[in-house]
């Protein structure tokens, strides 16, 4: 090979059409060897000593090396675990900037830097060569014909997110050929795209697709790290989701998927795990970062560098205080935006990224570099606003540019529809965008990513079918998974043929979906909830790559009806400007006139709620008007944004509720122009009990809201084609 000095930037393996530049950061290494492997039998064929060391980067340029070349690194330096150094050149290491994994890991004791079973544990030094078993990298040619690809750039206030697992969503889809099911290309297929569009989805949020490994203990138990929150490489798409035996297809297929989804108007958001890596604790394997420069890449205890700070529950935490680690993350993010054309990121355990010394710091370097970056600051940024460390629950505390998974919304809605008392105030606050969490920092309602369920926890069907988690299949004696689910089994634990129980469960599922779509903020659906996906009570199915986790598309008539219901409430959200507000409700507009409100809270008799009504612990009935004439916003053309007013009625009580449709006689808000127009009526758009048909109702008429149900009505011109209920009829 022709060995030239090369350049220290860009990091990773960069093909320029003539050869490849290799560059690897290591502050404390004393020598680095670049190792090449045959692409057929993966035998090590050549070693090249990296000749240059510039600004803590080892680099070399090699002519006559081409895309597809399999490679890895051996890094020399001190073996001194007590002081944080764990260099071991016997261990073949993955390039942190590798854009493709050319061979996956095969578990073997030689992958550990220390001697397994040794009484000194991680202090001993293992001399076995890990190359026959270690994951290997591959050089990539980035060329791809993006054609006329254009980002949808859907505004946040019009966004509907669908959280999905690449394999789980598509593996059992009946309209996909076997070679596509469970792959990136499955998400690019017409059946999947048509389904997403039918739900009004504007963005698909993919669970981790960065290449990950399955934990050794899980493999020994016959399980896997199915969810993928065990990242090995932050630049490489997971080869488990490619459609053929050709490794290079992983990059190509991912780009094809993004291009197809963009053409359908759907954005791609990646769930990214920059808080920890797959190498685990000091007892974990040496696969990449640990062997390249452990002390730089990981947070170690200040008193004892042998051990890691663990804010994630996964054994280690990336060292966000080191500039090269920050660079790694930012380079990774920019790569996925600029080269792979993704539209945003959801940051797993994002509070861990904001820890400087110990506390979560809103002024941390991580937020600073995101804020000023001209690429990343312009895409969608979503935080999972907590970690497992002390003070790690940070819902509402992220800075501008960021949206957050609103765990308080999830819990409030679950408690309300379970029938818990004293929840009206909390439920109303979450319904209207959680201004208490986001307005003080200058953020908008879209800062709240509203969700009822996600990959983590019960599915929607299980939420109304189980009181307790049932995680024995995880082989952890049911200790794993959250114990605080705010679920209700409706009288029977698990599956049942009892029609009364099934009826209540279906009503609650519809309540959750309707509430989610009528809430101010950004709704997020969890894949499969719309077709009744169940994990049979397992609320932590991270380790099951099986039908337990996959979406079953073979559904009965009951589930088909539910799917149609979800499509209906999604279409209502899309058609109603008042549900897509960019500003929080003020409670009063138009110079403070008492009878002009953008939001009005109602008792069952249509009188306005007072302070005493909010604090009644036994109250479970609530009404609210979102006034479409008082949106206080403008459309893209600069015209005042006006829509129809909506009336939402909620009954979480176990008995029917007699309600009055507003306005109530003598109420000040009745003087609003919304109620002064002739020929106006309340048009029933949807209700969740299944006992009522589309109809029009006279203002002030009586309306029976069935037990544990919800209704959405629109103030509109009376529709002569619908049955009309007059005041006199009641």
N, C-alpha and C positions, 0 to 999 in steps of 0.2 A: 504494500500500500504506500501511496505517496503521502507522507506526513508533513503537514504544514502547521504553522502556529495557530491559525484561526483567530477567533475573536471571543471576548468574554460575554458578548451579548449578540443575539438573544440567547437566553438559557434554554437548555434542551437540545434536541437534535433537529437541525434546520437544513432541509434540502433546498439547494438553489439551482438545480438543473445540471450541475457539473459534479457536485460532491456534497458532503454533509459537514456542517460545523457542529461540534459537540461542546457544550459548556455546562459545568456543574459547580454550584456554590458549595463550599465547605470552608468554614473559617478555621477549623482546628485540625484538618487533615494534614498529613505529612507527605502523602503520595496517593495518586488515583490512577487506576488502570481501567481502560475501556475494553470490555470483553465482547467479542462477536461470536454468534452462534449460527450453525447451519439451520436453515429454515425447514428442513425435512425431518431430521432426527434430533434437532436441538442440542447437538454436541458443540462444546466450546471449540472454536476453530482458530481464533487469533486473540492476542492481547496487545493493546497499544498503551504505553505509558503516556499519560497526559503531560505534554512537555511544558506547558505555559501555566502560570499562576498570576492572574491580574485582578486586583481589587477583590481578593478572596474567592475568585472564580477560576477553576481549572478548565482549560480549553484546548481544542485541537481541531484542525480542518483536514478531512480526508477526502481526496479525490477517489473516484471509482467506487464509491459507496452509494447505494441507491435505495429508494423507497422499498420497504419490505424487509430491509436488513434487521435481523434480530440482535439485540444488544442488552447489556447491563453493566454495572460498575462494581469494582472492588475498591474499597477505600481504606487506606492505612492511617493509623494514628494511635494514640494511647488507649490501652484498655485499663480504665480506671473508674469503675462504676461509682465508687464512693464520691468521686468528684465530678460525676456526670458524663464521663467519656466512655463510650461503648463501641469503639472502632474494632472491627474484626474482618480482615480482608478475606477470610474464608467464606464469607457470606456474600452471595451475589445480590446486588441491590438494584431496585427499580429507580430509574431517573424520575425525580419529582415532577419534571416537565414533560414526561413521555406523553405523546398524543394518542398512543395506542398500546395496549398490552398484547404482545404477540403470542404469549403462552401463559395460561393461568397457573395458579399455585397448585401444587400437590403436597399435601401435608406430610411432613417427615421431621423427626427430631433434629436433624441437622439445620433446620431453618432458625433455630434458636442460637443466640450468640453465646450462651452459657451451656454447660453440660446438664442436660435434663436429669433430674433425680440426684444430682450432686448435693451433698449436705450444705455446701456454701450457697446453694441456689444460684442466683444471678451473678454472684461474684466470680464464679469459675469461668474458664475460657474454653470454648469449644473449637476444636481444630478441623472438624469435618467440613467438607466442601458442600455448600447448599445448592450449587448450580444445577444439579439434575432435578431439583424439586422447586426451585424458586420461580416466581413469576418473571417473565422476560418482556422487554420493551420492543417496539418495532418502529422503524423510521417511516414517516408518513409523507405522502405528497398531498398538499392541501388543495390542489386544483379541483374545482367543481364548477359546473355550469349552473349558476343560480338563476339564469334566465331573467325574467322580469320580477323576481321575488321582491315583495314589498311588505314591510312590517305593517300589521293592522293598526297599531298605535291606538287601540281602543281607550278612550278616556276612562279614568278610574270609576267615575260615577255611572258608567254604562257597562261596567265589567261584571261578568258572572264566571266564577272559577269552578272548574271540575277537577278535583284531586284524584289522580289515578296512578296505578302501578302498570308499567308497560305490559308485563306478562299477565298480571292478574285480571286486567280489564279485557284482554283479547284472547286468552288461551282457549276458552270454551265457546267462543263466538261461532254460531252455526253457519254463518255466511262467509267464513274465511277459510281458505285452503290450509291444509295442515302445515305447509312450509312457511306460512306467514303468521299463523296464530302465535301470539306471545312475543312478537318481535316489534322493532321500531316501525317496520313497513306495515304492520297491522294497523297501527294508529293512522297511517296515511291512506288507508283503504276507504272506499266509498261507504260501506256499511257503518263503520265507526264514525266517520265524519258526519254522515247523515244523522246518526243518533245524537251526537253532540249538538248539532245545529237545531234539532228538534227540541232540545232542552234549553235553547237560548244561550248555550255556553259560548263565551267569547275568549276564554283562556283555559288551557289544560295545564294543570300543575302536576308535573311528573315527579313521583317519588324517586329517590336517588338513582341517577343513571351514570354517575362517575363510577369507574370500575372499582368494585369492592371484592373482598374475600369473605368466605364463610368461616366463622370462628372455629378453631380446632375442636373445642369442647362440643359444639353443635354437630360437627361432622361425625365425631365419635359416637354421638347419640342418634345418628341417622336423621338429623335435622339440618337446617341451613339458615343463613342470615338473609331471608327472603326479602325483607324490606329494603336492605341495601345500605343501612346507616353504619357502614364499616368501611370507609373509603380507603383505598390504596393509592389511587391516582386521581388528581384533581383536573387533569386535562383529557383523560382518555374515556370515551364512552364505553360502557360495560359491554364486553363481547358476548355476554350471555344472551343479549337481545338481538344479535345479528341473525340473518336469515339463512346463512350458508356456512360452509366450512372455511371459506376465505376470510381470514382475519381482517383484511383491509375493508371488508364490507361493513364493519361496525361504524366507521366514520362516514362512509358513503351513505349507508342506510339512514343514519341519523339526519344527515343533511336533506335527504329525500323526504323524510318525515316532516321536517320543519317546513320545507318548501310547499308540501301538499297542504299542511294545516294553514299556513299563511294564505294560500290561494283560496281557502274556504273561509277566511276572515277570523281564524282562531290563533291566538297567541300561544307561545310555548314558554312556560315558566318552569325552572328547574329547582327542585328541592336539593340544597347543597349543604354539605356537612364539613364546614371548616373549623369546627370546634375540637375535633379529635380525629385520630387516624386508626387504621386497622391494626396497628402494632401493639395496642393495649398497654398494660402496666409494665413495670420492670421485668415481669415474668413472661412477657409476650415475645413474639418472634422478632428477628431482625430482618426486615424486608426492604426498607428504604430509608426513611428519615433518621431512624435510630442509628443506623450504621454510617450514614453520611455525616451527620453532626448532631448528635443527641442533645447536646447542651444548648444549641441554637434553636432547634426546632420545637422543643418541648418545654413546658413550664415545670421546672423541678423545684423541690422544697429548698428554701434558702438555707435552712439549717442542715439539710442532708441531701445533697444533689443526687444521691442514689435513687430517690423516690420522686414520684410525679405528683404535682397538684392535679386533682381530679374533680373538675366541676361538672363533668358530664355523666359520671357513672360508668364510663367505658374504659377507665384505666389511665387515660392521659388527657392533656389539654394542650393544644397548639400554643406556642409562645408568641402571642400577638404583640408583645413588646419588642420583638426583634425586627429590625427593618427588612431583613430578607424574607422573613415569614410573611410580613405584610405585603411585600412585593410578590411573593408566590401567590397569595390569595388574589391580589389585584390583577396580576397577569392572567391568572386562571379565569377570573370573571370577564376580563376584556376579551380573552380568547373565545369564550362561549358566545359573547355578544357579536364580536366582529367577524369571527371565522365561521361560527356555527349558527349565527343569526337568531339566537334565542332572545326572548323579549323581557325576561325578568328572572328573579331568584327569590326563593323562600329559604331563609337561613335557619337551619336547625339549631335549637338551643342557642339562640342569638345572644342571650345575655352573657354567655361565656366569652364571646368575642369582644365584649366591651369591658372586661376586667383588666385593670391595669396592675395593681399589686394584688388586692384581694376583692375590693368592692367593685360593683358594676359602675362604670363611669361613663356618663353621657358625653363627656368631652374627650373620650379616649381617642387614640390615634386612628383606630379603625374607622370611627365615624368621620373623623377629619378627612381621611384620604377618600372615602366614599363621596363626601360632600363636594370636594373640589375636582373629582375626576370627571372629565368631559364626556366620557362614555358611560360609566356605570351610574352616574347621577341622573341619567335620562331614561333609565329603564325602570320597570316595576320592581320595587324592593319590599319584601315581606319578611317580618321578623316573627319567629316563634319566641315570644318575649319572656323566656324563662330559661334557667338551667337548674342543676341540682345542688348548687352551692348555696351557702348562707346568703340571704338577701337576693336570691336569684329570680324571684317572681317580679317581673318588671312590666306588667301590662300597663300601658298608658304612658310609659316613661321614655319611649324612643323619640329621637329628634325628628324634625321635618324631613321630608322625602320618604320617610318610612311609614308603611302600614303594618298592622299587627294582627296576628291570629288573636281574636278577642275571646279569651277563655272565660271572661266574666259573662259575655253574651251567652255562650254555650250553657254555662251552669244556671244562669237565670231562667232561660227558656225551659230547660229540663225541669227545674224545680216548679215553675209555674204550671206547666202542663201535667206534671205529676200530681198536682193538686195541693202542693204545700201552701200553707197560709202565710200572710204577711209578705207576699212577693210582688204586689202590684207596682210599688214605686220602682223597685229594681227592674222589673220587667219593662215598664214604660220607658225608663232611661235607656235600656239596651235597644228597645224597639226603634227609638228615634236617633240612633247613631252614637250613643255613649259620649255626649258632649263633656261629661265630667272627666273623662279620661283624655280627651284629645284637643278640646278647644283651647285650653290654657296655653298650649305650646304652639298655637297658630295653625294646627292641622284641621282638616275637613272631615266630614262624616266618613269619607272613603278610607280614612285611616283605620277604620274598624273592619277587619275581615270577619264577617259573621258566619258562624257555622254551628251546626247541631252535633254533627259527628265528623270524624276524620279517620285516617288510617289507624290512629292510636286510640284504642278504646272500642266500645261496642259499635256495631253497625246500627243503622236506624231501626231495623227490624228487631235486633237483639235488645235495643234500648227499651222497647216496650214488651219484651218477652222474658226478661231475666231480672231478678232482684240482685243476684250475686254473680260474680265472675266464675267461669268454669274453665280454668287454664291448666288442668292436669296434663293435657297433651304436650305442654311445654316442658315437662319433666323437671319442674321446679317446685313441686308440691303445692301448687296454687299460690305461691308467695309472690309471684311477679304480677304486674298489671295493677292498675289503679283500683283502690277499694272505694273510692268516692265517685260513683257514676251517676247518682241522682236518677236512677232508672226505676221502672215499675213493671212487673210482669202481668199486670191486669188480672191477677187472681190465680194464675197457674204458672209454675216455673217451667219455661221451655216450650217445646212444640206441643200443640194440642189440637183436637178436633172440635172443641167446644165453640159453637158458632157465636155465642154471646161474647166470649172472651176475644175471639178473632175479630168481631165487629168493633169492640172497643180499641183493640190494637190498631186496626186500620184507621179508625177515626183519629187516634193520637198521631199516627204517622202523617196523616194529611194535615193535622194541626201544625206539626213541626215544619213541614214543607211550605205550607201557606204562610206561616209566621216568618220564616226565613226570607221568602220572596217579597213580603210586604215590609220588611225592615229597612230602615235607612242605613246605608253602608254598602259593603260589597259582599254578596252572598257566595258561599263556597259549598258545593255539593261534594259528597264523598262517593266515589265510583261504586256503582252497584246498589246504592240505597234506593234508586228510582225503580229497581226491579226486584227489591226484596232480598238482597244478598244477606246471608246469615253466616256467622262463624260459630253457631251453636253455643253462644255464651262465652266464647273465648274473647277477652278484651285486650289481648296482647299477642296476636297471631304473627309476630315478627319472624318466627322461625319455621313457618309452614309454607313451603312451596308445593301446594297441593290444592285439590278442590275446596279445602276448607277456606282458603284465601282467595280463590279465583271467583270471578263473577259468573253465576249460572244464568245464561240467557234463555233457558227453556222454562218459561213461566206460564202459570195458569191464568184463567180469566180474571181472578181477583187482582193479581199483580199487573195484568195488562191494564185494568181499570186504574190502578194506582199510577202506572207510568203515564197514562193519559192525563191524570190529575196534575202530575208534576209539570207536564208540558203546558197545561192550562195556566197554572199560577205563574210559570216562567213567562208566558206570553203576556199576562196581565202586567207583570213588572216592566217588561220591555215597552209596553204601549202607554204607560202612565208616567208622564214627566214628574209628577209629585213624588214618585218613589225613587227618582234618580237625582235627588237634590245634591248640589255641591256645597250647600251651606247648612249649618244647623238651624233648626227651628228656633224662632225667637219667642214664641208664645204670644206676641203682640206686634203688629205692624201698623202702617198707615197712621203715623203720628200718635200712636198709643191709644187709638180709639178702642174702647172696651169690646165693641161688638165685631171688630175685625181681627181675626186671629189666623195664623198659619197652622196652628194645631190646637184642637179643643178636646179635652178629656171629659168623658161623659159617664154618668151613672146609668143604670139600666133604664131609668125613666127619662133619659135624655137631658136631665139637668146637669149643669157643670159640676164636676167633682171639686170638693173643697178639701182643706187640709184634714179634716176629721174623717173624710172618706178614704184617704190614702192610708191612714194608719190602722184601719180596722183589720185585725188579723184574720178574720173569717171571710173577708171579701175575696172572691175569685172571679168576679164578672167585671168587665171593663169595655168601654167603647172609646173610640178616638176618631176624630175627623182630621184628615190631612187636606187642607184647603188648596185646591189646584189654582186658584186665582192669586194666591199669595206665596208663590215660589221664590220671589225676590231674586231672580236670576235672568240671564239672557242666553239665547241660543247662539250658535256659531255665526249667525248673520247679524247679531247685535239686537235682535228683537226680543222684547219682554217674553219670558217663558211662561206660558199659561197652559194648564191642563184641567182635567175634570177633578172634582173633589172626591175623595174616597172616605168611606165609613168602614172601619174595622170593628167587629164585635167579637169579643173573646169570652168564652164561658168555660172555665176550668172546674166548675162545680159538677157534682155527680147527679144533679137534677136539672131539668129544663129551666130556662130563664125567660120570663116575660119581659120583653124590651119595648121601648118606644123609639121609633126611628125619628131622629131630629128633623126640625127643631121642636123643643118642648115649649109649650105656651108660656109666654112671659119671660123667657130667657133672653138676656141681652144679645147673645150671639145670633139670635134669630133675625136680627135686623141686618145682618150681613147681606150684601147683594147676591150672594150665592143662593140664598133662600127666597129672594124676592121676585125671581123671574117666574113667569107663568109656564104652565105645562111641564114643570120639573117633577122628577120622581127619583126614588132610589131604585136603581137597577141592580138586581142580585147577580153578581159576576161569578161567585163561587161560594160554596159552603162545604163543610167537611163531614157532615153526618150522613150524606147520601140520601136524605129524605126529602130534599127540596129541589124543585126544578127552576130553571131561569124564569124570572118574573120581574114585574115592576111594582113598587110599593109607594103609596101616597106619603108625602111628608107628614110626620106626626102619627102615622098609623102604628098599630101594635104588631110586634114581630116576635115569634117564639123561637128562641135560640136553643136548640137541643143540648142536652148535657154533654159536657166535654167536647165542645165543637167551636168552630169559628166561622164567621161569615164576612165576606167582602162585598160591599155595595158601592156603586158609582152614582154620583149625583149627575143626572143627564136628562135629556128630553125624554118624555114618556114614549116608550116603544109600543106602537099599536100592534105589533106582531107577537107581543108577550102578554101572558095573563097579568091583569092589573088588580091589585088589592087596594081598595079605597078605604078611607077613614071610617066611613059608615059601615063597612063590612065587618068591622071589629067592635 
